[in-house]
Amino acid sequence: MQLSQNHPLEAGLTHDSRLITAYGGTRPDVTPVWFMRQAGRSLPEYRELRVGNAMLDACLKPELASEITLQPVRRHGVDAGIFFSDIVVPLKQVGVDVEIVPGKGPVLGKAVRTASDIDELVALDPSVLDESLDPVIEAVRLTVAELGRTPLIGFAGAPFTLAAYLVEGGPSKDHIHARTLMHAEPEAWSRLMEWVAEVTGRFLRAQVLAGASAAQLFDSWAGALSLDDYVRHVAPASARALEHVRDLSYTTEPVEPGANAVVHTVPIVHFGVGTGELLKAMHDIGADVVGVDYRVPLDEASRRLGGVVPVQGNVDPALLSAPWPILEAHVRDVLARGANAPSHVLNLGHGVPPETDPAVLTRLVEFVHAQ
């Protein structure tokens, strides 16, 4: 499906940005940089805006969500905005009883532990999202209008991470209930994963159609899985989620006179925490770029990916609070290792810790851009 003429990619605003160039496998003149969780808790201006606004309420107020997305772009000069939302927003909008408890995370009104629980859940129609995501769509439109030539990245939670929250009833260290259900009730698990893939895929597609120039799928908890479990019980649903954006395309004018216009698909990034053993499988589901957490050096990650996949990452968030010479040396090492891949987008190996000094992030962006 061709993106609309006023979409930033189709309109020629973001297709040649550093970020989209790198996501396409070509190294731009300067390594692009953005940070996961750059929009939010480390910024004092964010904390001021959040006063009196619960997390999910903030996600569904277009002007507020847009302003929060724009704050780190203005402050740090990063090469992309990451849309401010939460992976459980589509669950809430489709009718799931879920709230985000400060200091804890998403908490479900009822854990989904049995086949009958899953039957009750999947009876909720994912298509209602098409009408309930108007606040998200409006927030994206407001944001891209302000960003201009700076691309916006849309994001969604991968099916396993969302399913794990549903089955556990909230955050978990080992996701034992989800992994047990996967094996004890494989048919019920498959129904759950298919349903979650549809819900989160629609959420991601809505953001791209509204103006996001790239899409990132987060699998925060896939690191709890073996490679065999991931491939057999998770990867098909993740691939299904990405099918919702895989068909979206835009055209660019040819470089050579008389040549045909070039059709491109919207770049897709897949990131997981603790997923060093799953990197190739995560790429194989249909991703263009693989995000790498801080546990695996980028040169080793590129080797595991066959040396042909653009990578994103993977500064250790713990070093953001270290003395600058230590952080600088670490970033130089990350950049050097990232040179082994076709292209590299510098990011963290997870999200920005809330106690991070914003001035460090600004200095880090300036340093990377100066290399």
C-alpha positions in Angstrom: 0.0 0.0 0.0 1.4 3.4 -1.0 1.7 6.0 1.7 -0.3 9.2 1.2 1.3 12.1 -0.7 1.6 14.2 2.5 3.3 11.5 4.5 6.9 12.7 5.4 8.5 9.8 3.5 6.4 10.2 0.3 6.6 14.0 0.5 10.4 13.8 0.5 10.9 15.2 3.9 12.5 12.3 5.8 13.5 9.7 3.2 17.1 11.0 2.9 17.5 11.7 6.6 20.5 10.2 8.5 18.2 7.7 10.3 16.3 6.4 7.3 19.5 6.3 5.2 21.2 4.1 7.9 18.1 2.0 8.3 18.3 1.3 4.6 21.8 -0.1 5.0 23.8 2.9 3.7 26.1 4.8 6.0 25.3 8.5 6.2 27.9 11.2 6.6 27.3 11.2 10.4 26.2 8.3 12.6 22.6 9.0 13.6 21.7 8.8 17.2 18.5 8.6 19.3 17.7 7.0 22.7 15.0 4.6 23.7 12.9 6.2 26.4 14.4 9.6 25.4 10.8 11.0 25.7 10.0 10.9 29.3 11.1 10.4 32.8 14.7 11.8 32.7 13.5 15.3 31.6 12.2 17.8 34.1 9.9 19.3 31.5 8.3 15.9 31.1 7.8 15.5 34.8 6.1 18.9 34.9 3.7 18.0 32.2 2.8 14.7 33.8 1.6 16.3 37.0 -2.1 15.3 37.3 -2.0 13.1 34.3 -1.9 9.3 34.7 0.4 7.5 32.2 -2.3 6.1 29.9 -4.3 9.3 30.1 -1.2 11.2 28.9 -0.7 8.7 26.0 -4.3 9.4 24.8 -4.2 13.2 25.0 -2.9 14.2 21.5 -1.4 17.6 22.4 0.3 16.2 25.5 1.7 13.1 23.8 3.0 15.2 21.0 4.7 17.7 23.2 6.4 14.9 25.2 7.6 13.3 22.0 9.1 16.6 20.9 10.8 17.6 24.1 14.0 15.4 23.7 14.3 16.3 20.0 14.5 20.0 21.0 16.7 19.5 24.0 19.2 16.9 22.7 19.3 17.4 18.9 18.7 13.7 18.3 18.2 12.3 14.8 14.7 11.0 15.4 11.7 11.3 17.7 10.3 8.2 19.3 6.5 8.4 19.7 5.4 8.8 23.3 3.0 6.1 24.1 2.9 2.7 25.8 2.8 -0.9 24.5 -0.4 -1.6 26.5 -2.4 1.3 24.9 -3.9 -0.9 22.2 -4.8 -3.5 24.9 -6.7 -0.8 26.8 -8.4 0.6 23.7 -9.6 -2.9 22.7 -11.3 -3.4 26.1 -8.6 -5.1 28.3 -8.6 -4.0 32.0 -5.1 -2.7 32.3 -3.5 0.2 34.2 0.1 1.4 34.6 0.9 1.5 38.3 3.7 4.0 39.1 6.9 2.2 40.1 5.6 -1.2 39.0 4.4 -1.1 35.4 1.3 -2.5 33.6 -1.1 -4.4 35.9 -4.0 -6.4 34.6 -7.4 -6.6 36.3 -7.4 -10.3 35.6 -4.6 -12.6 34.6 -5.2 -14.8 31.5 -4.1 -18.2 32.8 -6.5 -20.8 31.2 -7.9 -21.7 27.8 -11.3 -20.3 28.9 -9.6 -17.1 30.0 -8.1 -16.8 26.5 -11.4 -17.6 24.8 -12.9 -14.7 26.8 -10.1 -12.4 25.8 -10.0 -13.2 22.1 -13.7 -12.6 21.9 -12.7 -8.9 22.0 -12.7 -7.6 18.4 -9.3 -6.1 17.4 -11.0 -4.1 14.7 -12.4 -1.7 17.2 -8.9 -0.2 17.4 -9.5 1.3 14.0 -12.0 3.7 15.6 -10.4 4.0 19.1 -6.9 5.1 18.0 -8.0 8.5 16.8 -6.1 10.2 19.7 -2.9 8.3 18.7 -3.3 9.2 15.1 -3.9 12.9 15.9 -0.8 12.9 18.2 1.4 11.5 15.4 0.0 14.1 13.0 0.7 16.9 15.4 4.2 15.6 16.0 5.3 15.1 12.4 4.0 18.6 11.5 6.5 20.0 14.1 9.4 17.6 13.3 9.6 18.6 9.6 12.6 16.7 8.2 13.3 14.8 11.4 11.7 11.4 11.3 9.4 10.0 13.8 9.6 6.4 14.9 6.4 4.5 15.7 6.6 1.6 18.1 4.6 -1.3 19.5 5.1 -4.2 21.8 6.0 -7.6 20.4 3.3 -10.3 20.9 5.3 -12.3 23.4 5.9 -9.3 25.7 2.2 -8.3 25.6 1.1 -12.0 26.1 3.5 -12.3 29.1 1.9 -9.3 30.7 -1.5 -10.7 30.1 -0.7 -14.2 31.5 1.4 -13.0 34.4 -1.1 -10.2 35.3 1.7 -7.7 35.5 5.5 -7.5 35.4 7.5 -10.7 36.1 11.1 -11.7 36.5 10.9 -15.1 34.8 7.5 -15.2 33.1 7.0 -18.7 34.4 3.2 -18.7 33.9 3.5 -17.5 30.3 6.2 -20.1 29.5 4.2 -22.8 31.2 1.0 -22.0 29.2 3.1 -22.0 26.0 3.9 -25.7 26.5 0.9 -27.0 28.5 -1.8 -25.4 26.3 -0.1 -24.9 22.9 -3.4 -24.4 21.0 -4.7 -21.8 23.5 -1.3 -20.1 23.5 -1.4 -19.9 19.7 -4.9 -18.3 19.8 -3.6 -15.8 22.4 -0.5 -14.9 20.3 -2.6 -14.6 17.1 -4.9 -12.2 18.8 -2.2 -10.1 20.4 -0.3 -9.9 17.0 -3.5 -8.5 15.4 -3.9 -5.9 18.2 -0.4 -4.7 18.4 0.1 -4.8 14.6 -2.9 -2.5 14.0 -1.5 -0.1 16.6 1.8 0.0 14.8 0.2 0.4 11.4 -1.9 3.3 12.6 1.2 5.2 13.6 3.0 4.7 10.3 -0.1 5.7 8.2 -0.4 8.8 10.3 3.2 9.9 9.6 5.8 7.8 11.4 8.8 7.2 9.1 10.0 4.0 10.7 8.5 1.3 13.0 10.1 -0.5 15.9 8.8 -3.6 17.6 9.9 -4.1 21.2 10.2 -7.6 22.7 11.2 -6.7 26.2 10.8 -10.2 27.6 11.9 -12.5 24.8 15.2 -12.9 26.5 13.4 -15.4 28.8 13.0 -17.8 25.9 15.2 -20.5 24.4 15.9 -20.2 20.7 13.7 -23.2 20.0 10.7 -21.8 22.0 11.1 -18.4 20.3 11.1 -19.9 16.8 8.3 -22.3 17.4 6.0 -20.4 19.7 6.7 -16.7 19.2 8.3 -15.8 15.9 5.2 -16.6 13.8 3.1 -14.1 15.8 5.8 -11.4 15.6 6.0 -11.9 11.9 2.2 -11.5 11.7 2.4 -8.3 13.7 5.0 -6.9 11.3 2.8 -7.8 8.3 0.6 -4.9 9.2 3.4 -2.5 8.2 5.5 -4.6 5.8 3.3 -3.7 2.9 3.5 0.1 3.4 5.7 1.7 0.7 6.8 5.1 -0.6 8.7 6.2 -3.8 11.7 8.3 -4.4 12.8 10.0 -7.6 15.6 8.2 -9.5 19.2 9.4 -9.3 19.9 8.8 -13.0 18.0 10.7 -15.6 15.4 8.6 -17.4 15.4 5.9 -14.7 12.2 4.8 -13.0 11.2 5.9 -9.5 12.3 3.6 -6.7 9.8 2.0 -4.4 10.9 1.5 -0.8 9.2 -0.2 2.2 8.9 1.6 5.5 12.0 0.5 7.6 11.3 -1.9 10.5 13.5 -2.3 13.6 13.2 -5.2 15.9 14.7 -4.9 19.4 14.7 -7.3 22.4 16.3 -7.4 25.8 18.6 -10.2 26.6 18.1 -11.6 23.1 21.7 -12.2 22.0 20.9 -15.8 21.1 17.8 -14.8 19.2 19.2 -12.1 16.9 19.1 -13.9 13.6 15.6 -15.3 14.3 14.4 -11.8 15.3 15.7 -10.5 12.0 14.2 -13.4 10.0 10.6 -12.5 11.0 10.7 -9.5 8.6 12.8 -6.8 10.2 15.2 -4.6 8.3 17.3 -3.5 11.3 18.1 -5.3 14.5 18.4 -3.5 17.8 21.1 -5.0 20.1 21.1 -4.6 23.9 24.2 -3.9 25.9 25.1 -7.6 26.6 26.4 -8.4 23.1 29.1 -6.3 21.4 28.0 -4.9 18.1 30.7 -6.6 16.0 29.7 -10.0 17.5 26.0 -9.2 16.9 26.8 -8.3 13.3 28.7 -11.6 12.9 25.7 -13.5 14.2 23.5 -11.6 11.7 25.8 -12.6 8.8 27.4 -9.2 8.4 24.6 -7.9 6.2 22.1 -6.4 8.6 22.0 -2.7 9.8 22.3 -2.6 13.6 21.1 -0.3 16.3 22.6 0.2 19.8 24.2 -0.5 22.2 25.6 2.0 24.7 25.3 0.6 28.3 22.7 2.8 30.1 24.6 2.3 33.3 27.5 4.3 31.9 25.4 7.4 31.4 26.1 8.2 35.1 29.8 7.4 34.9 32.5 10.1 34.5 32.6 11.5 31.0 36.0 10.0 30.0 34.6 6.5 30.8 31.4 7.1 28.9 33.3 8.6 25.9 35.7 5.6 25.7 32.7 3.3 25.8 30.9 5.2 23.0 34.1 5.2 20.9 34.2 1.4 21.3 30.5 1.0 20.4 31.1 3.1 17.3 34.1 1.1 16.3 32.3 -2.2 16.7 29.3 -0.8 14.9 31.5 -0.2 11.9 31.5 -4.0 11.2 27.8 -3.8 10.2 26.6 -2.3 6.8 25.3 0.7 8.8 24.8 1.7 12.5 22.4 3.8 14.4 23.8 4.7 17.8 21.3 4.1 20.7 21.3 2.6 24.1 21.3 -1.1 24.9 18.0 -0.4 26.7 16.1 2.7 27.8 17.3 6.0 29.4 17.3 5.5 33.2 15.1 8.0 35.1 18.1 9.4 37.1 20.1 10.3 34.0 21.4 13.9 33.8 19.8 15.3 30.5 23.0 17.2 29.9 24.9 14.0 29.5 22.6 12.9 26.7 22.9 16.2 24.9 26.7 16.0 25.2 26.6 12.4 23.9 24.7 13.4 20.8 27.1 16.3 20.1 30.0 13.9 20.5 28.7 11.3 18.1 27.8 13.9 15.6 31.3 15.3 15.7 33.0 12.0 14.9 
